[in-house]
Amino acid sequence: MSNLISILQNAVTQAVEHLYGEQTEPGKVLVNTTPPDFTGDYSIVIFPFVKIAKKTPDAAAAEIGEYLQGKVAEIKGYNVVKGFLNLEIAESYWQVFLQALVQDQNYGRRPATGQKVMVEYSSPNTNKPLHLGHIRNILLGWSCSKILESVGYEVVKTQIVNDRGVAICKSMLSWVKFGAGKTPESEGIKSDHFVGDYYVLFEQKSKEEYETWQQTALANSIFEEKHKAGQSEKDFFKDFKNKWFNEYSTLGAEVREMLLKWEAHDPDTIGLWKKMNNWVYQGFDKTYHDLGVSFDKLYYESDTYLLGKDIVDEGLSKQVFFKKEDGSVWVDLTDAGYDQKVVLRSDGTSVYITQDLGTAQMRHKELGCERYVYVVADEQNYHFQVLFEILKRLGESYAGGLHHLSYGLVELPTGRMKTREGTVVDADDIMAEVIRIAGEQARERGEIEGISDTERAENLRKVGLGALKFFIVKVHPKKKMIFNPEESVDLQGQTGPYIQYSYVRINGLMQRIDKEHIDLSKFGEYTSIQPQEKDLLVALQEYPNVVWNAAKEYDPSLVANFCYDLAKKYHRFWHDLQVLRAESEPAKAFRLMLSKSVGQVLKNGMGLLGIEMPERM
């Protein structure tokens, strides 16, 4: 299907060359939808051509408009307003466009590019269940993957599971000390929640140990020796907690001993680690399934944490890294606005940046992608800036294709969540809550009567999860956000259910077409296209560009907000114009065809966000 924006851009470049003898690139011709207060469908910004035309903006616009009207069949008229050329599109174009759209189930998709992109998302720790923060990460990664696929990329969806380290050992030690042989099955608790409860319990026991220790003579002597003038005892011990855990805590010593045993491949420790991680994986799999997401490739930190040491040797030989007297290896990034960064400790052990360097190199050899997208919260912005800069200096061929999809934290109306304090809202609970609220609201409206329990549950699942997903992805990734479950399910706001309701309304019309054998063949006879219809047509025309821009900017909110705007325009169309009782048979056929196209694009667009459309609400 031809793209009207491209047609107009190419036509303007031809006009400029014909009229003024100057060549310009079509991509530099700015085409926008005409504001509602002016006559026209699309507006051309003329100011870039005023200098070469050597005329006033209005005079140049009039000349270009006259040329376009004579040469471009899609244009039926034009007007000039303060240097803007407003173009009216012929009804015949919209007729052809609508007929082609109805027949194109893949409208908005682009052909395969032959290029591959990796999107890494979720990447949880195996000491706790997935929570609301993970949901934003997962939904951004999943929707970006679907959008990139739709514009022609082969997408490899990955996660790297953080399955080793101190935090994992805390859950393991807690279960050994306080679990009394209990299992998820024996307690009837979802397996990842079961493990997460022991992580929270460890933090509680550690807090109790620390409070007791603070009353000892040793703690008092350390406070007297090290506290700063004017620093209260409370503030001192708050700052001292990590040092205490690493040097004085009995639980801390036991955790470090367990980690050393793990690194030494102690059979009992490895057996315990595998058992508890498997509990968590079973829980993760259930959550991912319920959320409707999946992965093509899994990586585990237990397999990758030793990677990167070869890169250190390579960096030293290329003089990208330098070695200090104590044997530690560093990279100096001060000339790029960063600092000096250690990549290998003096004892020969790696740091996180070393592991990530090794993992990036290993994955490129394995996957061979042109682009690599890391979906990670903005707390890690600096880490990824340094990682990408080092890979660029090492001359890695894929360094130019690296992107950090940085996103702001998500909070609840009650404030920020804290895992250690057990105040995190688990992903499973959030999903259950939005489905429950959807059910309550549906019952209040009397909309779920007369259908089977199975159909009712399936519809409520689609509405609840649609509410959750849309509310999360409609916000620009870089912005922090507050997730309000009640607000997300509102049928009147900028929500997923609002858009789903538009689709359900259209679906009802489509069933009437089949049931009543309505003849749509006369739609081409309808020539009095109304402003409400034109708004929908212009929006539908824009959909492929919206998807393309969302892929280019890694921003699913562009698709989400397009779907909302399209649904809002359809509500206005529905309110202002008759469809089944239209003034003529051609008008009825045209409006039904238009409705069908809107429903199809809404379904496709929401599908890119991982949102399913219910058949009824």
RACORDA-V145347 format. One record per residue. N is the residue number from 1. PSI is psi in degrees with one decimal (NA if undefined). Layout:
BEGIN
N_PSI / N_PSI
END
This chain:
BEGIN
1_129.0 / 2_148.1 / 3_118.7 / 4_-38.1 / 5_-44.3 / 6_-39.6 / 7_-46.0 / 8_-42.0 / 9_-45.4 / 10_-38.4 / 11_-39.4 / 12_-40.3 / 13_-38.6 / 14_-38.9 / 15_-44.5 / 16_-41.1 / 17_-41.5 / 18_-43.5 / 19_-35.3 / 20_-0.2 / 21_21.2 / 22_139.4 / 23_143.5 / 24_159.9 / 25_137.3 / 26_-35.7 / 27_-17.2 / 28_-3.2 / 29_117.5 / 30_118.0 / 31_121.7 / 32_159.4 / 33_141.9 / 34_133.7 / 35_150.8 / 36_-26.4 / 37_-5.4 / 38_155.9 / 39_130.7 / 40_167.8 / 41_-39.4 / 42_146.4 / 43_134.7 / 44_130.9 / 45_115.1 / 46_-20.7 / 47_-35.4 / 48_-16.7 / 49_-0.7 / 50_-40.4 / 51_-44.4 / 52_-26.5 / 53_-24.5 / 54_40.0 / 55_169.6 / 56_157.9 / 57_-42.9 / 58_-39.5 / 59_-44.0 / 60_-40.7 / 61_-41.3 / 62_-41.6 / 63_-45.8 / 64_-39.7 / 65_-42.8 / 66_-41.4 / 67_-46.1 / 68_-42.8 / 69_-32.3 / 70_-24.2 / 71_-24.2 / 72_113.8 / 73_-27.3 / 74_-14.4 / 75_126.5 / 76_-13.5 / 77_168.1 / 78_161.9 / 79_158.9 / 80_129.6 / 81_107.2 / 82_50.9 / 83_3.4 / 84_133.7 / 85_109.3 / 86_125.2 / 87_135.7 / 88_130.6 / 89_138.2 / 90_144.2 / 91_-33.7 / 92_-34.2 / 93_-44.9 / 94_-33.5 / 95_-47.9 / 96_-42.8 / 97_-45.4 / 98_-41.7 / 99_-41.8 / 100_-37.3 / 101_-44.3 / 102_-34.1 / 103_-8.4 / 104_94.3 / 105_-20.8 / 106_24.7 / 107_129.9 / 108_-19.0 / 109_147.7 / 110_157.3 / 111_160.8 / 112_137.6 / 113_-15.9 / 114_5.2 / 115_152.0 / 116_141.1 / 117_139.1 / 118_134.8 / 119_118.2 / 120_126.1 / 121_172.1 / 122_-80.6 / 123_62.4 / 124_170.1 / 125_149.3 / 126_29.1 / 127_5.3 / 128_160.6 / 129_166.7 / 130_144.0 / 131_-173.5 / 132_-38.4 / 133_-40.8 / 134_-36.0 / 135_-44.0 / 136_-43.8 / 137_-50.3 / 138_-45.1 / 139_-35.7 / 140_-45.0 / 141_-44.3 / 142_-48.0 / 143_-37.8 / 144_-38.8 / 145_-46.1 / 146_-39.1 / 147_-43.4 / 148_-39.5 / 149_-39.3 / 150_-21.2 / 151_13.6 / 152_-0.3 / 153_147.0 / 154_120.1 / 155_131.5 / 156_113.7 / 157_121.2 / 158_163.8 / 159_151.3 / 160_114.8 / 161_123.7 / 162_87.5 / 163_14.7 / 164_166.7 / 165_-175.3 / 166_-44.4 / 167_-38.4 / 168_-41.3 / 169_-28.2 / 170_-46.1 / 171_-41.4 / 172_-49.0 / 173_-40.1 / 174_-42.6 / 175_-39.6 / 176_-43.5 / 177_-35.2 / 178_-1.7 / 179_-23.9 / 180_36.7 / 181_8.5 / 182_154.0 / 183_166.1 / 184_-38.9 / 185_-43.5 / 186_-28.4 / 187_-8.3 / 188_37.1 / 189_138.5 / 190_135.3 / 191_-37.1 / 192_-31.9 / 193_-38.2 / 194_-48.2 / 195_-41.2 / 196_-33.8 / 197_-33.7 / 198_-27.7 / 199_-45.8 / 200_-40.7 / 201_-40.0 / 202_-45.7 / 203_-36.6 / 204_-45.3 / 205_-37.5 / 206_-39.2 / 207_-42.0 / 208_-42.5 / 209_-41.4 / 210_-41.8 / 211_-38.4 / 212_-43.4 / 213_-34.4 / 214_-16.9 / 215_-1.9 / 216_162.4 / 217_-37.0 / 218_-44.7 / 219_-39.9 / 220_-41.3 / 221_-38.2 / 222_-40.0 / 223_-45.1 / 224_-33.1 / 225_-37.5 / 226_-15.5 / 227_150.0 / 228_156.0 / 229_131.4 / 230_-5.2 / 231_128.1 / 232_160.0 / 233_-38.5 / 234_-46.4 / 235_-37.7 / 236_-49.5 / 237_-22.8 / 238_-43.4 / 239_-25.1 / 240_-5.4 / 241_-45.7 / 242_-41.8 / 243_-41.0 / 244_-46.1 / 245_-38.2 / 246_-22.3 / 247_-24.2 / 248_-22.0 / 249_133.7 / 250_-44.4 / 251_-40.2 / 252_-41.8 / 253_-38.6 / 254_-36.3 / 255_-45.4 / 256_-38.1 / 257_-40.4 / 258_-39.9 / 259_-40.6 / 260_-39.3 / 261_-40.1 / 262_-46.3 / 263_-25.7 / 264_4.7 / 265_37.4 / 266_125.0 / 267_-43.4 / 268_-42.5 / 269_-42.9 / 270_-39.2 / 271_-43.9 / 272_-43.3 / 273_-45.3 / 274_-41.4 / 275_-48.2 / 276_-35.7 / 277_-38.5 / 278_-35.8 / 279_-45.4 / 280_-43.2 / 281_-38.8 / 282_-41.2 / 283_-43.5 / 284_-46.1 / 285_-40.2 / 286_-42.9 / 287_-45.2 / 288_-42.4 / 289_-46.0 / 290_-33.6 / 291_-14.4 / 292_33.1 / 293_163.7 / 294_176.5 / 295_151.5 / 296_-26.5 / 297_131.9 / 298_137.8 / 299_151.5 / 300_134.5 / 301_-28.1 / 302_-21.7 / 303_-22.1 / 304_-8.3 / 305_-17.2 / 306_-3.4 / 307_157.9 / 308_-17.8 / 309_-31.5 / 310_-35.2 / 311_-34.0 / 312_-45.3 / 313_-41.1 / 314_-43.0 / 315_-35.0 / 316_-41.9 / 317_-30.2 / 318_1.5 / 319_25.0 / 320_-35.5 / 321_162.6 / 322_154.6 / 323_135.5 / 324_171.7 / 325_-31.7 / 326_2.3 / 327_-7.7 / 328_153.1 / 329_136.5 / 330_164.0 / 331_136.8 / 332_109.5 / 333_19.1 / 334_-31.0 / 335_-13.6 / 336_7.7 / 337_8.7 / 338_-148.8 / 339_-168.6 / 340_135.6 / 341_129.4 / 342_136.1 / 343_-11.2 / 344_126.1 / 345_166.6 / 346_-24.6 / 347_5.6 / 348_2.3 / 349_152.0 / 350_166.2 / 351_177.1 / 352_-41.1 / 353_-34.1 / 354_-46.0 / 355_-42.3 / 356_-34.3 / 357_-46.7 / 358_-40.6 / 359_-41.4 / 360_-44.4 / 361_-44.2 / 362_-43.3 / 363_-34.3 / 364_-39.3 / 365_-34.6 / 366_-42.6 / 367_-33.6 / 368_39.6 / 369_155.8 / 370_-25.2 / 371_147.2 / 372_120.5 / 373_123.4 / 374_117.0 / 375_102.5 / 376_143.9 / 377_156.9 / 378_-8.1 / 379_-20.0 / 380_19.9 / 381_-48.5 / 382_-40.3 / 383_-45.0 / 384_-31.6 / 385_-43.6 / 386_-45.0 / 387_-48.4 / 388_-36.8 / 389_-41.2 / 390_-45.4 / 391_-35.5 / 392_-42.5 / 393_-27.1 / 394_-8.2 / 395_22.9 / 396_131.7 / 397_-25.5 / 398_1.6 / 399_-32.5 / 400_-11.9 / 401_15.3 / 402_137.9 / 403_132.0 / 404_109.9 / 405_91.8 / 406_135.9 / 407_153.0 / 408_158.2 / 409_152.5 / 410_133.7 / 411_166.9 / 412_163.5 / 413_-24.2 / 414_-6.0 / 415_-171.6 / 416_146.7 / 417_149.2 / 418_116.8 / 419_-47.0 / 420_-28.1 / 421_2.1 / 422_22.1 / 423_4.4 / 424_139.1 / 425_118.0 / 426_150.2 / 427_-40.7 / 428_-40.6 / 429_-38.7 / 430_-45.6 / 431_-43.9 / 432_-37.5 / 433_-45.3 / 434_-33.4 / 435_-39.1 / 436_-45.0 / 437_-40.9 / 438_-40.2 / 439_-42.6 / 440_-45.9 / 441_-38.4 / 442_-39.9 / 443_-39.0 / 444_-34.0 / 445_-6.6 / 446_32.3 / 447_-1.1 / 448_21.2 / 449_150.3 / 450_13.2 / 451_160.8 / 452_159.5 / 453_-38.1 / 454_-47.1 / 455_-39.6 / 456_-46.3 / 457_-39.4 / 458_-42.3 / 459_-44.0 / 460_-35.2 / 461_-46.4 / 462_-41.4 / 463_-46.5 / 464_-49.1 / 465_-33.5 / 466_-39.5 / 467_-47.2 / 468_-51.3 / 469_-46.3 / 470_-42.3 / 471_-34.9 / 472_-48.3 / 473_-11.4 / 474_-15.8 / 475_136.1 / 476_134.1 / 477_-37.0 / 478_-13.5 / 479_139.8 / 480_156.2 / 481_158.4 / 482_123.6 / 483_120.4 / 484_106.3 / 485_-42.6 / 486_-45.5 / 487_-33.7 / 488_-26.4 / 489_-0.1 / 490_130.0 / 491_-12.6 / 492_-15.8 / 493_-165.8 / 494_77.0 / 495_164.9 / 496_-47.6 / 497_-32.6 / 498_-43.8 / 499_-41.6 / 500_-35.8 / 501_-38.0 / 502_-43.2 / 503_-42.2 / 504_-40.9 / 505_-44.6 / 506_-40.4 / 507_-37.3 / 508_-40.1 / 509_-42.8 / 510_-35.4 / 511_-33.9 / 512_-35.7 / 513_-47.8 / 514_-43.1 / 515_-38.4 / 516_3.9 / 517_49.3 / 518_133.6 / 519_119.0 / 520_1.8 / 521_-19.8 / 522_5.6 / 523_-28.9 / 524_-12.8 / 525_-8.3 / 526_118.0 / 527_-8.5 / 528_64.4 / 529_125.5 / 530_158.4 / 531_-39.3 / 532_-34.7 / 533_-40.2 / 534_-38.9 / 535_-42.2 / 536_-42.3 / 537_-44.4 / 538_-40.1 / 539_-44.1 / 540_-38.5 / 541_-32.1 / 542_-17.4 / 543_-49.7 / 544_-36.9 / 545_-36.6 / 546_-45.6 / 547_-42.1 / 548_-45.5 / 549_-36.8 / 550_-38.6 / 551_-42.2 / 552_-35.7 / 553_1.6 / 554_50.6 / 555_89.7 / 556_-18.4 / 557_-25.8 / 558_-42.3 / 559_-42.8 / 560_-47.8 / 561_-29.7 / 562_-46.6 / 563_-40.6 / 564_-45.7 / 565_-39.1 / 566_-43.0 / 567_-39.7 / 568_-41.7 / 569_-36.0 / 570_-37.1 / 571_-40.4 / 572_-45.0 / 573_-46.4 / 574_-38.7 / 575_-37.8 / 576_-26.8 / 577_147.8 / 578_141.8 / 579_-71.1 / 580_-23.8 / 581_36.3 / 582_162.9 / 583_-14.4 / 584_163.4 / 585_-42.0 / 586_-38.9 / 587_-42.9 / 588_-45.1 / 589_-43.0 / 590_-43.5 / 591_-31.6 / 592_-41.6 / 593_-42.1 / 594_-43.3 / 595_-43.3 / 596_-41.1 / 597_-41.4 / 598_-45.3 / 599_-41.4 / 600_-43.9 / 601_-38.2 / 602_-44.3 / 603_-44.4 / 604_-44.9 / 605_-45.2 / 606_-31.8 / 607_-33.7 / 608_-20.6 / 609_3.3 / 610_20.0 / 611_125.3 / 612_149.4 / 613_127.5 / 614_156.1 / 615_-25.7 / 616_159.1 / 617_NA
END
